[in-house]
Amino acid sequence: MLVAFYVFLAVALTYAGAASLFTRQRVNLNRIERKLDTLLQHHGIELHSKLSPEVQRLSAAPHQTIAAIKLHREQTGLGLAEAKAEIEAFQSGHLPAFNRDAHRAAAARCTSVAELASFGAATRLT
């Protein structure tokens, strides 16, 4: 009986420690995200998730909207509501198309963080 109690106690303490660690990591992540948002806003960089050519093709057909949302979520890691909002914005003409290859090539030519930040501010692309 005493052994069962110690096993239970060890499991409970392990679970509590893991939960505490997860909570601390979440708090730290939120703090870092707030700092990053402040830096981006200070430098005038707007981050807009853009749609890949595959998602644009799917979202152009109204009957493929769900497939477009699913693919966009897979590619970007967005939640359902955010991905749906971006697909609907693109379908209504409020979200510009994004040429990922051209943007990556232009961003690769930047040689410093400051130059990359200036590039982002000038192009308003991510």
MMTF fields as JSON, N, C-alpha, C and O atoms, coordinates in Angstrom:
{
  "mmtfVersion": "1.0.0",
  "mmtfProducer": "UNKNOWN",
  "numBonds": 503,
  "numAtoms": 504,
  "numGroups": 126,
  "numChains": 1,
  "numModels": 1,
  "chainsPerModel": [1],
  "groupsPerChain": [126],
  "chainIdList": ["A"],
  "bondAtomList": [4, 2, 8, 6, 12, 10, 16, 14, 20, 18, 24, 22, 28, 26, 32, 30, 36, 34, 40, 38, 44, 42, 48, 46, 52, 50, 56, 54, 60, 58, 64, 62, 68, 66, 72, 70, 76, 74, 80, 78, 84, 82, 88, 86, 92, 90, 96, 94, 100, 98, 104, 102, 108, 106, 112, 110, 116, 114, 120, 118, 124, 122, 128, 126, 132, 130, 136, 134, 140, 138, 144, 142, 148, 146, 152, 150, 156, 154, 160, 158, 164, 162, 168, 166, 172, 170, 176, 174, 180, 178, 184, 182, 188, 186, 192, 190, 196, 194, 200, 198, 204, 202, 208, 206, 212, 210, 216, 214, 220, 218, 224, 222, 228, 226, 232, 230, 236, 234, 240, 238, 244, 242, 248, 246, 252, 250, 256, 254, 260, 258, 264, 262, 268, 266, 272, 270, 276, 274, 280, 278, 284, 282, 288, 286, 292, 290, 296, 294, 300, 298, 304, 302, 308, 306, 312, 310, 316, 314, 320, 318, 324, 322, 328, 326, 332, 330, 336, 334, 340, 338, 344, 342, 348, 346, 352, 350, 356, 354, 360, 358, 364, 362, 368, 366, 372, 370, 376, 374, 380, 378, 384, 382, 388, 386, 392, 390, 396, 394, 400, 398, 404, 402, 408, 406, 412, 410, 416, 414, 420, 418, 424, 422, 428, 426, 432, 430, 436, 434, 440, 438, 444, 442, 448, 446, 452, 450, 456, 454, 460, 458, 464, 462, 468, 466, 472, 470, 476, 474, 480, 478, 484, 482, 488, 486, 492, 490, 496, 494, 500, 498],
  "bondOrderList": [1, 1, 1, 1, 1, 1, 1, 1, 1, 1, 1, 1, 1, 1, 1, 1, 1, 1, 1, 1, 1, 1, 1, 1, 1, 1, 1, 1, 1, 1, 1, 1, 1, 1, 1, 1, 1, 1, 1, 1, 1, 1, 1, 1, 1, 1, 1, 1, 1, 1, 1, 1, 1, 1, 1, 1, 1, 1, 1, 1, 1, 1, 1, 1, 1, 1, 1, 1, 1, 1, 1, 1, 1, 1, 1, 1, 1, 1, 1, 1, 1, 1, 1, 1, 1, 1, 1, 1, 1, 1, 1, 1, 1, 1, 1, 1, 1, 1, 1, 1, 1, 1, 1, 1, 1, 1, 1, 1, 1, 1, 1, 1, 1, 1, 1, 1, 1, 1, 1, 1, 1, 1, 1, 1, 1],
  "groupList": [{"groupName": "MET", "atomNameList": ["N", "CA", "C", "O"], "elementList": ["N", "C", "C", "O"], "formalChargeList": [0, 0, 0, 0], "bondAtomList": [1, 0, 2, 1, 3, 2], "bondOrderList": [1, 1, 2], "singleLetterCode": "M", "chemCompType": "L-PEPTIDE LINKING"}, {"groupName": "LEU", "atomNameList": ["N", "CA", "C", "O"], "elementList": ["N", "C", "C", "O"], "formalChargeList": [0, 0, 0, 0], "bondAtomList": [1, 0, 2, 1, 3, 2], "bondOrderList": [1, 1, 2], "singleLetterCode": "L", "chemCompType": "L-PEPTIDE LINKING"}, {"groupName": "VAL", "atomNameList": ["N", "CA", "C", "O"], "elementList": ["N", "C", "C", "O"], "formalChargeList": [0, 0, 0, 0], "bondAtomList": [1, 0, 2, 1, 3, 2], "bondOrderList": [1, 1, 2], "singleLetterCode": "V", "chemCompType": "L-PEPTIDE LINKING"}, {"groupName": "ALA", "atomNameList": ["N", "CA", "C", "O"], "elementList": ["N", "C", "C", "O"], "formalChargeList": [0, 0, 0, 0], "bondAtomList": [1, 0, 2, 1, 3, 2], "bondOrderList": [1, 1, 2], "singleLetterCode": "A", "chemCompType": "L-PEPTIDE LINKING"}, {"groupName": "PHE", "atomNameList": ["N", "CA", "C", "O"], "elementList": ["N", "C", "C", "O"], "formalChargeList": [0, 0, 0, 0], "bondAtomList": [1, 0, 2, 1, 3, 2], "bondOrderList": [1, 1, 2], "singleLetterCode": "F", "chemCompType": "L-PEPTIDE LINKING"}, {"groupName": "TYR", "atomNameList": ["N", "CA", "C", "O"], "elementList": ["N", "C", "C", "O"], "formalChargeList": [0, 0, 0, 0], "bondAtomList": [1, 0, 2, 1, 3, 2], "bondOrderList": [1, 1, 2], "singleLetterCode": "Y", "chemCompType": "L-PEPTIDE LINKING"}, {"groupName": "THR", "atomNameList": ["N", "CA", "C", "O"], "elementList": ["N", "C", "C", "O"], "formalChargeList": [0, 0, 0, 0], "bondAtomList": [1, 0, 2, 1, 3, 2], "bondOrderList": [1, 1, 2], "singleLetterCode": "T", "chemCompType": "L-PEPTIDE LINKING"}, {"groupName": "GLY", "atomNameList": ["N", "CA", "C", "O"], "elementList": ["N", "C", "C", "O"], "formalChargeList": [0, 0, 0, 0], "bondAtomList": [1, 0, 2, 1, 3, 2], "bondOrderList": [1, 1, 2], "singleLetterCode": "G", "chemCompType": "PEPTIDE LINKING"}, {"groupName": "SER", "atomNameList": ["N", "CA", "C", "O"], "elementList": ["N", "C", "C", "O"], "formalChargeList": [0, 0, 0, 0], "bondAtomList": [1, 0, 2, 1, 3, 2], "bondOrderList": [1, 1, 2], "singleLetterCode": "S", "chemCompType": "L-PEPTIDE LINKING"}, {"groupName": "ARG", "atomNameList": ["N", "CA", "C", "O"], "elementList": ["N", "C", "C", "O"], "formalChargeList": [0, 0, 0, 0], "bondAtomList": [1, 0, 2, 1, 3, 2], "bondOrderList": [1, 1, 2], "singleLetterCode": "R", "chemCompType": "L-PEPTIDE LINKING"}, {"groupName": "GLN", "atomNameList": ["N", "CA", "C", "O"], "elementList": ["N", "C", "C", "O"], "formalChargeList": [0, 0, 0, 0], "bondAtomList": [1, 0, 2, 1, 3, 2], "bondOrderList": [1, 1, 2], "singleLetterCode": "Q", "chemCompType": "L-PEPTIDE LINKING"}, {"groupName": "ASN", "atomNameList": ["N", "CA", "C", "O"], "elementList": ["N", "C", "C", "O"], "formalChargeList": [0, 0, 0, 0], "bondAtomList": [1, 0, 2, 1, 3, 2], "bondOrderList": [1, 1, 2], "singleLetterCode": "N", "chemCompType": "L-PEPTIDE LINKING"}, {"groupName": "ILE", "atomNameList": ["N", "CA", "C", "O"], "elementList": ["N", "C", "C", "O"], "formalChargeList": [0, 0, 0, 0], "bondAtomList": [1, 0, 2, 1, 3, 2], "bondOrderList": [1, 1, 2], "singleLetterCode": "I", "chemCompType": "L-PEPTIDE LINKING"}, {"groupName": "GLU", "atomNameList": ["N", "CA", "C", "O"], "elementList": ["N", "C", "C", "O"], "formalChargeList": [0, 0, 0, 0], "bondAtomList": [1, 0, 2, 1, 3, 2], "bondOrderList": [1, 1, 2], "singleLetterCode": "E", "chemCompType": "L-PEPTIDE LINKING"}, {"groupName": "LYS", "atomNameList": ["N", "CA", "C", "O"], "elementList": ["N", "C", "C", "O"], "formalChargeList": [0, 0, 0, 0], "bondAtomList": [1, 0, 2, 1, 3, 2], "bondOrderList": [1, 1, 2], "singleLetterCode": "K", "chemCompType": "L-PEPTIDE LINKING"}, {"groupName": "ASP", "atomNameList": ["N", "CA", "C", "O"], "elementList": ["N", "C", "C", "O"], "formalChargeList": [0, 0, 0, 0], "bondAtomList": [1, 0, 2, 1, 3, 2], "bondOrderList": [1, 1, 2], "singleLetterCode": "D", "chemCompType": "L-PEPTIDE LINKING"}, {"groupName": "HIS", "atomNameList": ["N", "CA", "C", "O"], "elementList": ["N", "C", "C", "O"], "formalChargeList": [0, 0, 0, 0], "bondAtomList": [1, 0, 2, 1, 3, 2], "bondOrderList": [1, 1, 2], "singleLetterCode": "H", "chemCompType": "L-PEPTIDE LINKING"}, {"groupName": "PRO", "atomNameList": ["N", "CA", "C", "O"], "elementList": ["N", "C", "C", "O"], "formalChargeList": [0, 0, 0, 0], "bondAtomList": [1, 0, 2, 1, 3, 2], "bondOrderList": [1, 1, 2], "singleLetterCode": "P", "chemCompType": "L-PEPTIDE LINKING"}, {"groupName": "CYS", "atomNameList": ["N", "CA", "C", "O"], "elementList": ["N", "C", "C", "O"], "formalChargeList": [0, 0, 0, 0], "bondAtomList": [1, 0, 2, 1, 3, 2], "bondOrderList": [1, 1, 2], "singleLetterCode": "C", "chemCompType": "L-PEPTIDE LINKING"}],
  "groupTypeList": [0, 1, 2, 3, 4, 5, 2, 4, 1, 3, 2, 3, 1, 6, 5, 3, 7, 3, 3, 8, 1, 4, 6, 9, 10, 9, 2, 11, 1, 11, 9, 12, 13, 9, 14, 1, 15, 6, 1, 1, 10, 16, 16, 7, 12, 13, 1, 16, 8, 14, 1, 8, 17, 13, 2, 10, 9, 1, 8, 3, 3, 17, 16, 10, 6, 12, 3, 3, 12, 14, 1, 16, 9, 13, 10, 6, 7, 1, 7, 1, 3, 13, 3, 14, 3, 13, 12, 13, 3, 4, 10, 8, 7, 16, 1, 17, 3, 4, 11, 9, 15, 3, 16, 9, 3, 3, 3, 3, 9, 18, 6, 8, 2, 3, 13, 1, 3, 8, 4, 7, 3, 3, 6, 9, 1, 6],
  "groupIdList": [1, 2, 3, 4, 5, 6, 7, 8, 9, 10, 11, 12, 13, 14, 15, 16, 17, 18, 19, 20, 21, 22, 23, 24, 25, 26, 27, 28, 29, 30, 31, 32, 33, 34, 35, 36, 37, 38, 39, 40, 41, 42, 43, 44, 45, 46, 47, 48, 49, 50, 51, 52, 53, 54, 55, 56, 57, 58, 59, 60, 61, 62, 63, 64, 65, 66, 67, 68, 69, 70, 71, 72, 73, 74, 75, 76, 77, 78, 79, 80, 81, 82, 83, 84, 85, 86, 87, 88, 89, 90, 91, 92, 93, 94, 95, 96, 97, 98, 99, 100, 101, 102, 103, 104, 105, 106, 107, 108, 109, 110, 111, 112, 113, 114, 115, 116, 117, 118, 119, 120, 121, 122, 123, 124, 125, 126],
  "secStructList": [7, 2, 2, 2, 2, 2, 2, 2, 2, 2, 2, 2, 2, 2, 2, 2, 2, 2, 2, 2, 2, 2, 2, 2, 2, 2, 2, 2, 2, 2, 2, 2, 2, 2, 2, 2, 2, 2, 2, 2, 2, 2, 6, 6, 7, 7, 7, 7, 7, 7, 7, 7, 2, 2, 2, 2, 2, 2, 2, 2, 1, 4, 4, 4, 2, 2, 2, 2, 2, 2, 2, 2, 2, 2, 2, 2, 7, 7, 7, 2, 2, 2, 2, 2, 2, 2, 2, 2, 2, 2, 2, 6, 6, 7, 1, 7, 7, 7, 7, 2, 2, 2, 2, 2, 2, 2, 2, 2, 6, 7, 7, 1, 2, 2, 2, 2, 2, 2, 2, 2, 2, 2, 2, 7, 7, 7],
  "xCoordList": [0.812, 0.0, 0.865, 0.563, 1.925, 2.816, 3.532, 3.766, 3.881, 4.551, 3.623, 4.056, 2.352, 1.376, 1.257, 1.137, 1.292, 1.219, 2.42, 2.256, 3.612, 4.818, 4.813, 5.269, 4.308, 4.199, 3.23, 3.512, 2.087, 1.11, 1.697, 1.491, 2.414, 3.034, 4.066, 4.122, 4.866, 5.869, 5.206, 5.662, 4.141, 3.423, 2.79, 2.858, 2.177, 1.529, 2.542, 2.283, 3.694, 4.72, 5.313, 5.612, 5.481, 5.984, 5.001, 5.398, 3.732, 2.706, 2.662, 2.586, 2.71, 2.672, 3.885, 3.764, 5.054, 6.259, 6.175, 6.597, 5.631, 5.486, 4.484, 4.698, 3.39, 2.385, 2.965, 2.695, 3.763, 4.393, 5.375, 5.422, 6.143, 7.094, 6.372, 6.796, 5.283, 4.511, 3.944, 3.964, 3.44, 2.888, 3.969, 3.738, 5.142, 6.246, 6.666, 6.928, 6.731, 7.102, 6.067, 6.429, 4.797, 3.734, 3.827, 3.671, 4.08, 4.225, 5.419, 5.323, 6.538, 7.724, 7.471, 7.901, 6.788, 6.474, 5.586, 5.818, 4.579, 3.713, 4.499, 4.26, 5.436, 6.268, 7.135, 7.251, 7.736, 8.572, 7.736, 8.175, 6.54, 5.672, 5.281, 5.232, 5.002, 4.674, 5.856, 5.683, 7.061, 8.255, 8.471, 8.786, 8.303, 8.473, 7.438, 7.768, 6.19, 5.156, 5.506, 5.289, 6.049, 6.446, 7.574, 7.543, 8.571, 9.681, 9.202, 9.606, 8.35, 7.843, 7.045, 7.172, 6.224, 5.43, 6.335, 6.098, 7.36, 8.289, 9.004, 9.217, 9.373, 10.087, 9.158, 9.621, 7.861, 6.902, 6.761, 6.389, 7.054, 6.954, 5.594, 5.237, 4.848, 3.549, 3.673, 4.155, 3.241, 3.273, 1.884, 0.932, 1.791, 0.544, 0.838, 1.763, 0.064, 0.223, -0.277, -1.385, 0.516, 0.149, -0.205, 0.204, -0.95, -1.381, -0.405, 0.021, -0.064, 0.81, 0.044, -1.184, 0.741, 0.053, -0.943, -1.998, -0.613, -1.535, -2.827, -3.92, -2.694, -3.875, -4.68, -5.91, -3.996, -4.702, -5.52, -6.662, -4.919, -5.615, -6.854, -7.926, -6.692, -7.836, -8.911, -10.101, -8.512, -9.502, -10.211, -11.249, -9.659, -10.318, -11.603, -12.528, -11.667, -12.878, -13.707, -13.232, -14.933, -15.741, -15.964, -16.058, -16.049, -16.294, -15.03, -15.095, -13.885, -12.623, -12.175, -11.022, -13.071, -12.71, -12.204, -11.211, -12.869, -12.455, -11.067, -10.24, -10.817, -9.492, -8.43, -7.313, -8.783, -7.841, -7.519, -6.363, -8.541, -8.322, -7.439, -6.52, -7.714, -6.928, -5.463, -4.565, -5.219, -3.85, -3.148, -1.977, -3.859, -3.275, -2.893, -1.843, -3.725, -3.404, -2.158, -1.308, -2.049, -0.887, 0.393, 1.436, 0.307, 1.493, 1.929, 3.126, 0.985, 1.323, 1.241, 1.837, 0.514, 0.329, -0.715, -0.806, -1.504, -2.556, -3.69, -3.828, -4.489, -5.691, -6.788, -6.653, -7.866, -8.961, -9.564, -9.781, -9.835, -10.468, -9.577, -10.061, -8.273, -7.359, -7.223, -7.262, -7.062, -6.913, -8.176, -8.102, -9.331, -10.607, -10.752, -11.198, -10.373, -10.472, -9.564, -9.958, -8.352, -7.438, -7.925, -7.804, -8.467, -8.999, -10.179, -10.274, -11.075, -12.231, -11.808, -12.399, -10.788, -10.286, -9.695, -9.903, -8.965, -8.401, -9.517, -9.456, -10.533, -11.631, -12.403, -12.93, -12.47, -13.181, -12.295, -12.762, -11.016, -10.122, -9.386, -8.758, -9.435, -8.768, -7.366, -6.649, -6.951, -5.621, -4.84, -5.246, -3.741, -2.997, -2.341, -2.043, -2.132, -1.416, 0.039, 0.53, 0.704, 2.068, 2.942, 2.643, 4.008, 4.951, 6.095, 7.049, 6.0, 6.958, 8.377, 9.319, 8.547, 9.893, 10.576, 11.75, 9.835, 10.41, 10.762, 11.8, 9.913, 10.187, 11.4, 12.246, 11.488, 12.637, 13.937, 14.955, 13.91, 15.112, 15.53, 16.715, 14.551, 14.865, 15.358, 16.303, 14.723, 15.147, 16.531, 17.286, 16.879, 18.189, 19.309, 20.447, 19.008, 20.024, 20.362, 21.367, 19.549, 19.82, 20.984, 21.024, 21.925, 23.141, 23.171, 24.083, 22.197, 22.188, 20.753, 19.805, 20.619, 19.29, 18.634, 17.443, 19.4, 18.849, 18.382, 17.325, 19.174, 18.78, 17.532, 16.659, 17.445, 16.266, 15.041, 13.952, 15.216, 14.091, 13.665, 12.472, 14.626, 14.296, 13.586, 12.656, 14.015, 13.377, 11.921, 11.022, 11.69, 10.326, 9.467, 8.297, 10.036, 9.282, 8.965, 7.885, 9.917, 9.714, 8.721, 7.95, 8.733, 7.874, 6.57, 5.629, 6.508, 5.337, 5.004, 3.84, 6.047, 5.89, 6.579, 7.437, 6.206, 6.855, 7.491, 8.1],
  "yCoordList": [-1.186, 0.0, 1.265, 2.242, 1.222, 2.368, 2.59, 3.733, 1.512, 1.617, 2.283, 3.113, 1.91, 2.499, 4.004, 4.789, 4.392, 5.81, 6.562, 7.64, 6.015, 6.67, 6.734, 7.717, 5.706, 5.722, 6.814, 7.585, 6.877, 7.915, 9.301, 10.202, 9.475, 10.762, 11.145, 12.303, 10.203, 10.475, 10.88, 11.813, 10.189, 10.514, 11.889, 12.675, 12.19, 13.491, 14.631, 15.665, 14.445, 15.488, 15.67, 16.793, 14.583, 14.667, 15.423, 16.287, 15.101, 15.777, 17.266, 18.109, 17.585, 18.989, 19.75, 20.902, 19.113, 19.757, 20.001, 21.051, 19.033, 19.192, 20.287, 21.075, 20.341, 21.38, 22.758, 23.718, 22.85, 24.114, 24.558, 25.735, 23.627, 23.932, 24.409, 25.376, 23.736, 24.127, 25.533, 26.329, 25.839, 27.165, 28.234, 29.287, 27.974, 28.939, 29.155, 30.286, 28.081, 28.211, 29.043, 29.864, 28.841, 29.587, 31.07, 31.926, 31.371, 32.763, 33.411, 34.541, 32.698, 33.232, 33.442, 34.449, 32.517, 32.662, 33.873, 34.629, 34.065, 35.238, 36.53, 37.507, 36.543, 37.728, 38.022, 39.174, 36.995, 37.168, 37.647, 38.509, 37.096, 37.526, 38.999, 39.728, 39.441, 40.858, 41.748, 42.796, 41.336, 42.12, 42.178, 43.235, 41.055, 41.024, 41.906, 42.626, 41.853, 42.711, 44.184, 44.988, 44.537, 45.922, 46.346, 47.445, 45.483, 45.797, 45.955, 46.889, 45.053, 45.138, 46.415, 47.078, 46.757, 47.974, 49.204, 50.141, 49.214, 50.344, 50.574, 51.718, 49.496, 49.615, 49.694, 49.754, 49.696, 49.851, 48.627, 48.743, 47.46, 46.234, 45.601, 45.337, 45.364, 44.723, 43.277, 42.991, 42.379, 40.968, 40.53, 40.546, 40.149, 39.607, 38.215, 38.018, 37.267, 35.934, 35.964, 36.429, 35.483, 35.478, 34.059, 33.085, 33.966, 32.671, 32.167, 32.913, 30.91, 30.294, 30.146, 30.225, 29.934, 29.754, 28.593, 28.673, 27.514, 26.377, 26.767, 26.397, 27.51, 27.936, 28.941, 28.913, 29.821, 30.774, 30.052, 30.418, 29.017, 28.253, 27.575, 27.598, 26.968, 26.305, 27.299, 27.029, 28.431, 29.387, 30.126, 30.749, 30.06, 30.695, 29.964, 30.569, 28.674, 27.889, 27.823, 27.298, 28.342, 28.384, 27.012, 26.92, 25.962, 24.638, 24.024, 22.941, 24.697, 24.207, 25.019, 24.919, 25.811, 26.676, 25.873, 26.251, 24.782, 23.982, 23.387, 23.367, 22.903, 22.361, 23.458, 23.211, 24.669, 25.79, 26.141, 26.393, 26.158, 26.462, 25.391, 25.71, 24.131, 23.034, 23.143, 23.016, 23.375, 23.491, 24.707, 24.628, 25.823, 27.04, 26.808, 27.273, 26.099, 25.78, 24.908, 25.118, 23.928, 23.04, 23.815, 23.576, 24.737, 25.48, 26.528, 26.779, 27.145, 28.274, 27.979, 28.697, 26.936, 26.645, 27.525, 27.556, 28.238, 29.09, 28.243, 27.068, 28.847, 28.199, 28.256, 28.923, 27.551, 27.475, 28.846, 29.195, 29.62, 30.931, 31.872, 32.569, 31.895, 32.788, 32.385, 33.231, 31.081, 30.608, 30.888, 31.31, 30.656, 30.909, 32.393, 32.757, 33.242, 34.687, 35.124, 35.956, 34.571, 34.958, 34.459, 35.171, 33.256, 32.729, 33.577, 33.932, 33.9, 34.721, 36.124, 36.699, 36.681, 38.004, 37.95, 38.864, 36.891, 36.743, 36.602, 37.206, 35.807, 35.602, 36.894, 37.103, 37.762, 39.022, 40.117, 41.227, 39.803, 40.768, 41.67, 42.634, 41.397, 42.261, 41.815, 42.558, 40.637, 40.141, 39.958, 39.165, 40.663, 40.556, 39.194, 38.497, 38.847, 37.602, 37.758, 38.875, 36.669, 36.685, 35.792, 34.611, 36.341, 35.564, 35.178, 35.938, 33.995, 33.55, 33.467, 33.887, 32.934, 32.772, 34.117, 34.289, 35.059, 36.383, 37.065, 37.717, 36.918, 37.543, 36.908, 37.615, 35.586, 34.915, 35.316, 35.513, 35.435, 35.828, 37.247, 37.521, 38.142, 39.516, 39.566, 40.291, 38.802, 38.795, 38.178, 38.583, 37.216, 36.573, 37.535, 37.339, 38.564, 39.551, 40.484, 41.193, 40.5, 41.339, 40.731, 39.522, 41.575, 41.077, 41.3, 40.813, 42.025, 42.254, 42.268, 42.351, 42.187, 42.22, 43.569, 43.631, 44.646, 45.98, 46.121, 46.695, 45.595, 45.668, 44.833, 45.235, 43.661, 42.817, 43.509, 43.427, 44.194, 44.945, 46.073, 46.325, 46.751, 47.806, 47.252, 47.871, 46.092, 45.423, 45.126, 45.392, 44.575, 44.252, 45.482, 45.463, 46.569, 47.81, 48.423, 48.977, 48.316, 48.919, 48.139, 48.725, 46.829, 46.013, 45.619, 45.213, 45.735, 45.309, 43.847, 43.446, 43.061, 41.622, 40.887, 41.447, 39.614, 38.816, 37.615, 36.799],
  "zCoordList": [0.0, 0.0, 0.0, -0.684, 0.767, 0.838, -0.496, -0.888, -1.191, -2.485, -3.508, -4.308, -3.467, -4.388, -4.138, -5.079, -2.881, -2.544, -3.11, -3.682, -2.959, -3.472, -5.002, -5.587, -5.634, -7.1, -7.521, -8.439, -6.848, -7.153, -6.926, -7.739, -5.849, -5.529, -6.594, -7.007, -7.033, -8.061, -9.379, -10.041, -9.759, -10.997, -10.892, -11.837, -9.762, -9.571, -9.625, -10.241, -8.984, -9.006, -10.399, -10.807, -11.121, -12.491, -13.375, -14.157, -13.251, -14.036, -13.692, -14.586, -12.414, -11.994, -12.517, -12.935, -12.496, -13.017, -14.51, -14.996, -15.244, -16.695, -17.018, -17.94, -16.265, -16.491, -16.198, -16.918, -15.139, -14.784, -15.871, -16.227, -16.387, -17.458, -18.707, -19.339, -19.066, -20.236, -20.065, -21.003, -18.876, -18.608, -18.722, -19.316, -18.163, -18.26, -19.71, -20.121, -20.479, -21.886, -22.638, -23.48, -22.346, -23.001, -22.652, -23.523, -21.39, -20.947, -21.646, -22.125, -21.704, -22.378, -23.861, -24.422, -24.497, -25.92, -26.164, -27.107, -25.33, -25.471, -25.288, -25.998, -24.34, -24.106, -25.327, -25.745, -25.893, -27.084, -28.268, -29.03, -28.426, -29.525, -29.378, -30.369, -28.146, -27.935, -28.285, -28.907, -27.888, -28.215, -29.726, -30.271, -30.39, -31.836, -32.532, -33.475, -32.071, -32.635, -32.463, -33.369, -31.297, -31.04, -31.969, -32.522, -32.146, -33.054, -34.495, -35.187, -34.942, -36.31, -36.513, -37.543, -35.533, -35.636, -35.636, -36.398, -34.8, -34.718, -36.048, -36.449, -36.727, -37.997, -39.196, -40.335, -38.954, -40.04, -40.924, -42.091, -40.379, -41.164, -40.891, -39.743, -41.954, -41.825, -42.264, -43.36, -41.417, -41.757, -42.195, -41.413, -43.424, -43.944, -44.461, -45.249, -44.025, -44.573, -46.004, -46.271, -46.897, -48.299, -48.719, -48.086, -49.765, -50.259, -51.309, -52.19, -51.206, -52.2, -53.51, -53.513, -54.616, -55.899, -55.881, -56.51, -55.164, -55.096, -54.381, -54.81, -53.299, -52.547, -53.368, -53.351, -54.079, -54.935, -55.998, -56.274, -56.593, -57.63, -57.052, -57.657, -55.867, -55.243, -54.822, -54.987, -54.286, -53.794, -54.924, -54.703, -56.123, -57.268, -57.635, -58.177, -57.345, -57.613, -56.333, -55.325, -56.349, -55.132, -54.478, -53.255, -55.278, -54.716, -54.104, -53.523, -54.226, -53.665, -52.445, -52.024, -51.884, -50.758, -49.561, -48.939, -49.237, -48.084, -48.308, -47.397, -49.522, -49.838, -49.751, -49.297, -50.188, -50.125, -48.677, -48.337, -47.828, -46.412, -45.776, -45.022, -46.078, -45.511, -45.94, -45.108, -47.222, -47.718, -47.113, -46.743, -47.014, -46.441, -44.984, -44.541, -44.239, -42.841, -42.755, -41.891, -43.65, -43.649, -43.964, -43.356, -44.912, -45.341, -44.334, -44.188, -43.637, -42.772, -41.288, -40.485, -40.906, -39.495, -38.832, -37.605, -39.621, -39.069, -38.514, -38.853, -37.665, -37.167, -38.218, -39.243, -37.949, -38.909, -39.2, -40.361, -38.159, -38.346, -39.156, -40.047, -38.85, -39.563, -41.028, -41.922, -41.264, -42.647, -43.445, -44.599, -42.841, -43.529, -43.854, -44.942, -42.905, -43.132, -44.278, -45.095, -44.347, -45.417, -46.776, -47.773, -46.825, -48.084, -48.541, -49.716, -47.619, -47.979, -48.4, -49.314, -47.742, -48.132, -49.535, -50.334, -49.837, -51.18, -52.214, -53.285, -51.893, -52.834, -53.083, -54.176, -52.069, -52.245, -52.829, -53.088, -53.037, -53.67, -52.707, -53.144, -51.406, -50.43, -50.067, -49.395, -50.483, -50.145, -51.439, -52.288, -51.611, -52.866, -53.032, -52.063, -54.275, -54.579, -54.154, -53.993, -53.979, -53.458, -54.315, -54.492, -54.842, -55.63, -54.709, -54.542, -54.11, -53.094, -53.642, -52.97, -54.847, -55.399, -55.624, -55.299, -56.178, -56.42, -55.101, -54.996, -54.112, -52.824, -52.149, -51.602, -52.185, -51.57, -52.257, -51.593, -53.564, -54.287, -53.885, -53.693, -53.761, -53.372, -51.923, -51.613, -51.044, -49.646, -49.495, -48.611, -50.328, -50.251, -50.607, -50.182, -51.375, -51.746, -50.59, -50.651, -49.539, -48.373, -47.596, -47.366, -47.197, -46.549, -45.045, -44.377, -44.491, -43.049, -42.556, -43.337, -41.254, -40.662, -40.924, -41.228, -40.808, -41.04, -42.484, -42.748, -43.414, -44.82, -45.074, -45.843, -44.424, -44.567, -43.989, -44.557, -42.855, -42.255, -43.179, -43.344, -43.78, -44.729, -45.94, -46.457, -46.398, -47.535, -47.19, -47.988, -45.999, -45.585, -45.472, -45.855, -44.944, -44.792, -46.158, -46.367, -47.075, -48.395, -49.232, -49.991, -49.102, -49.958, -49.311, -49.993, -47.99, -47.221, -47.471, -47.457, -47.7, -47.902, -46.785, -46.103, -46.587, -45.573, -46.21, -45.519]
}
